Amino acid sequence: MEPAETGFAAVSRTVVSYAAELLAGVERKVVGEDKVRTAQGNAWAAMCADRARAQARADMDAMVAALAARPRPRHRAQRAVGSSPRSSASQAALVSTR
């Protein structure tokens, strides 16, 4: 690398570093020291979200298993589609308008 490129990269890294420190300081002042997000806090939130998803999945599995285990009620013979008088009248009306 040329010395000019190395100097430019070093200056860029320094500027980014100071900007990050400035933003972190602003965040502490705005939201308060106790509410600043940390890696540990993010990990805890992710773990809690994983547990909640696993519990919801287990609840859904139990509900599906309970529904599958219930005996199905036997239905009387179902009518064919269009077997009611109203259906017949509506079908006749459709045929006559064509």
VMD Tcl script that draws the C-alpha trace (Angstrom):
set ca {
  {0.00 0.00 0.00}
  {1.07 3.53 -0.58}
  {1.60 5.76 2.45}
  {-1.23 8.07 1.34}
  {-3.75 5.21 1.36}
  {-2.62 4.07 4.80}
  {-2.96 7.60 6.16}
  {-6.41 8.00 4.66}
  {-7.56 4.66 6.14}
  {-6.20 5.59 9.56}
  {-7.95 8.96 9.48}
  {-11.20 7.32 8.38}
  {-11.03 4.78 11.22}
  {-10.33 7.56 13.70}
  {-13.29 9.63 12.51}
  {-15.62 6.61 12.68}
  {-14.34 5.76 16.17}
  {-14.99 9.28 17.49}
  {-18.41 9.37 15.84}
  {-19.35 6.08 17.52}
  {-18.21 7.38 20.90}
  {-20.18 10.58 20.38}
  {-23.35 8.68 19.46}
  {-22.97 6.37 22.45}
  {-22.62 9.40 24.72}
  {-25.69 11.04 23.22}
  {-27.66 7.82 23.69}
  {-26.66 7.66 27.37}
  {-27.77 11.25 27.90}
  {-31.08 10.88 26.02}
  {-32.36 7.52 27.27}
  {-30.49 7.33 30.57}
  {-27.56 5.23 31.67}
  {-29.74 2.34 32.89}
  {-31.63 2.02 29.59}
  {-28.67 1.85 27.21}
  {-28.83 -1.38 25.23}
  {-25.95 -3.74 25.78}
  {-24.90 -7.03 24.26}
  {-25.97 -8.79 27.46}
  {-29.37 -7.10 27.35}
  {-29.80 -8.01 23.68}
  {-28.89 -11.64 24.42}
  {-31.39 -11.77 27.29}
  {-34.16 -10.32 25.11}
  {-33.38 -12.84 22.36}
  {-33.45 -15.71 24.85}
  {-36.81 -14.56 26.23}
  {-38.22 -14.28 22.70}
  {-36.99 -17.80 21.88}
  {-38.64 -19.17 25.02}
  {-41.91 -17.41 24.18}
  {-41.87 -18.82 20.63}
  {-41.15 -22.32 21.95}
  {-44.01 -22.04 24.45}
  {-46.41 -20.80 21.76}
  {-45.34 -23.68 19.50}
  {-45.87 -26.20 22.33}
  {-49.30 -24.74 23.08}
  {-50.29 -24.99 19.42}
  {-49.02 -28.57 19.19}
  {-51.04 -29.53 22.29}
  {-54.17 -27.88 20.89}
  {-53.79 -29.66 17.54}
  {-53.19 -32.99 19.30}
  {-56.31 -32.47 21.45}
  {-58.40 -31.66 18.37}
  {-57.05 -34.67 16.51}
  {-57.78 -36.97 19.46}
  {-61.45 -35.93 19.74}
  {-63.87 -38.27 18.02}
  {-65.57 -36.71 15.06}
  {-69.34 -36.37 15.26}
  {-71.27 -38.35 12.69}
  {-73.37 -36.19 10.42}
  {-76.60 -37.11 8.80}
  {-76.55 -37.52 5.06}
  {-75.82 -34.17 3.52}
  {-78.05 -32.69 0.90}
  {-76.72 -32.34 -2.57}
  {-75.88 -28.84 -3.67}
  {-78.92 -27.14 -5.18}
  {-81.47 -29.50 -3.63}
  {-83.40 -26.89 -1.65}
  {-86.45 -25.19 -3.20}
  {-84.72 -21.84 -3.08}
  {-81.75 -23.23 -4.98}
  {-84.02 -24.69 -7.61}
  {-85.82 -21.38 -8.05}
  {-82.58 -19.47 -8.36}
  {-81.23 -21.99 -10.86}
  {-84.42 -21.68 -12.90}
  {-84.10 -17.90 -12.85}
  {-80.53 -18.13 -14.08}
  {-81.50 -20.48 -16.89}
  {-84.41 -18.33 -18.02}
  {-82.34 -15.13 -18.27}
  {-79.78 -16.59 -20.59}
}
mol new
graphics top color blue
foreach p $ca { graphics top sphere $p radius 0.5 }
foreach p [lrange $ca 0 end-1] q [lrange $ca 1 end] { graphics top cylinder $p $q radius 0.2 }
display resetview
